Amino acid sequence: MLHALVAEAAQQTEEVHGELPFPPIAFGIIAVCVLAAMLIVTLAFRSVGTRH
C-alpha cells in the first residue's frame, strides 16, 4: 500500500530544470574575458616595484 502511494507521488511530481540566463558558451566567453582583463591589470603593474 505504501509503495503504491510513493510510486504514485513520484509519477505526479514534475522535474524542475533551472533555466540558464544565456547559452552555456556565453559563460566560457565571459570567463575568458574576465581572466584576460585580470591578466592585463597584472601586467600593467609589473614594473611598479622597480621604480625609483
PyRosetta script that sets phi, psi and omega in degrees:
from pyrosetta import init, pose_from_sequence

init()
pose = pose_from_sequence("MLHALVAEAAQQTEEVHGELPFPPIAFGIIAVCVLAAMLIVTLAFRSVGTRH")
pose.set_psi(1, -48.9)
pose.set_omega(1, -179.6)
pose.set_phi(2, -65.4)
pose.set_psi(2, -38.2)
pose.set_omega(2, 179.1)
pose.set_phi(3, -63.6)
pose.set_psi(3, -36.4)
pose.set_omega(3, 178.9)
pose.set_phi(4, -66.7)
pose.set_psi(4, -39.7)
pose.set_omega(4, 178.8)
pose.set_phi(5, -66.5)
pose.set_psi(5, -41.1)
pose.set_omega(5, 178.7)
pose.set_phi(6, -65.7)
pose.set_psi(6, -42.8)
pose.set_omega(6, 179.3)
pose.set_phi(7, -63.7)
pose.set_psi(7, -41.0)
pose.set_omega(7, 179.2)
pose.set_phi(8, -66.8)
pose.set_psi(8, -40.2)
pose.set_omega(8, 178.7)
pose.set_phi(9, -66.0)
pose.set_psi(9, -37.6)
pose.set_omega(9, 179.8)
pose.set_phi(10, -66.8)
pose.set_psi(10, -34.9)
pose.set_omega(10, 179.6)
pose.set_phi(11, -73.7)
pose.set_psi(11, -29.8)
pose.set_omega(11, -177.2)
pose.set_phi(12, -80.9)
pose.set_psi(12, -24.8)
pose.set_omega(12, -179.4)
pose.set_phi(13, -75.7)
pose.set_psi(13, 139.0)
pose.set_omega(13, 178.2)
pose.set_phi(14, -102.4)
pose.set_psi(14, 147.7)
pose.set_omega(14, -178.9)
pose.set_phi(15, -76.7)
pose.set_psi(15, 135.8)
pose.set_omega(15, 179.0)
pose.set_phi(16, -105.0)
pose.set_psi(16, 119.6)
pose.set_omega(16, 179.0)
pose.set_phi(17, -108.8)
pose.set_psi(17, 132.5)
pose.set_omega(17, 177.7)
pose.set_phi(18, -77.2)
pose.set_psi(18, 128.4)
pose.set_omega(18, 178.5)
pose.set_phi(19, -87.2)
pose.set_psi(19, 134.6)
pose.set_omega(19, 177.3)
pose.set_phi(20, -79.0)
pose.set_psi(20, 145.7)
pose.set_omega(20, -179.6)
pose.set_phi(21, -69.1)
pose.set_psi(21, -22.3)
pose.set_omega(21, 175.9)
pose.set_phi(22, -152.7)
pose.set_psi(22, 169.0)
pose.set_omega(22, -175.1)
pose.set_phi(23, -60.0)
pose.set_psi(23, 152.3)
pose.set_omega(23, -177.8)
pose.set_phi(24, -58.0)
pose.set_psi(24, -33.3)
pose.set_omega(24, 180.0)
pose.set_phi(25, -63.3)
pose.set_psi(25, -28.0)
pose.set_omega(25, 179.6)
pose.set_phi(26, -65.7)
pose.set_psi(26, -33.1)
pose.set_omega(26, 177.3)
pose.set_phi(27, -62.1)
pose.set_psi(27, -41.9)
pose.set_omega(27, 178.3)
pose.set_phi(28, -66.3)
pose.set_psi(28, -41.5)
pose.set_omega(28, 179.3)
pose.set_phi(29, -64.5)
pose.set_psi(29, -43.0)
pose.set_omega(29, 178.3)
pose.set_phi(30, -63.1)
pose.set_psi(30, -42.5)
pose.set_omega(30, -179.8)
pose.set_phi(31, -62.8)
pose.set_psi(31, -43.1)
pose.set_omega(31, 179.2)
pose.set_phi(32, -64.1)
pose.set_psi(32, -41.0)
pose.set_omega(32, 178.9)
pose.set_phi(33, -64.6)
pose.set_psi(33, -42.9)
pose.set_omega(33, 179.5)
pose.set_phi(34, -64.6)
pose.set_psi(34, -43.6)
pose.set_omega(34, 179.6)
pose.set_phi(35, -66.6)
pose.set_psi(35, -37.8)
pose.set_omega(35, 177.0)
pose.set_phi(36, -64.9)
pose.set_psi(36, -39.4)
pose.set_omega(36, 178.1)
pose.set_phi(37, -64.5)
pose.set_psi(37, -41.2)
pose.set_omega(37, 177.7)
pose.set_phi(38, -65.4)
pose.set_psi(38, -35.8)
pose.set_omega(38, 176.7)
pose.set_phi(39, -64.6)
pose.set_psi(39, -42.6)
pose.set_omega(39, 179.5)
pose.set_phi(40, -63.7)
pose.set_psi(40, -42.5)
pose.set_omega(40, 178.0)
pose.set_phi(41, -63.6)
pose.set_psi(41, -41.8)
pose.set_omega(41, 178.9)
pose.set_phi(42, -62.5)
pose.set_psi(42, -44.5)
pose.set_omega(42, -180.0)
pose.set_phi(43, -69.3)
pose.set_psi(43, -27.7)
pose.set_omega(43, 179.1)
pose.set_phi(44, -66.7)
pose.set_psi(44, -30.8)
pose.set_omega(44, -178.8)
pose.set_phi(45, -99.1)
pose.set_psi(45, 16.2)
pose.set_omega(45, -175.3)
pose.set_phi(46, -62.0)
pose.set_psi(46, -40.4)
pose.set_omega(46, -173.3)
pose.set_phi(47, -104.7)
pose.set_psi(47, 12.9)
pose.set_omega(47, -177.6)
pose.set_phi(48, -65.0)
pose.set_psi(48, -36.1)
pose.set_omega(48, -177.7)
pose.set_phi(49, -72.2)
pose.set_psi(49, -19.0)
pose.set_omega(49, -177.7)
pose.set_phi(50, -94.9)
pose.set_psi(50, -0.3)
pose.set_omega(50, -179.7)
pose.set_phi(51, -71.8)
pose.set_psi(51, 154.8)
pose.set_omega(51, 179.9)
pose.set_phi(52, -83.0)
pose.dump_pdb("model.pdb")
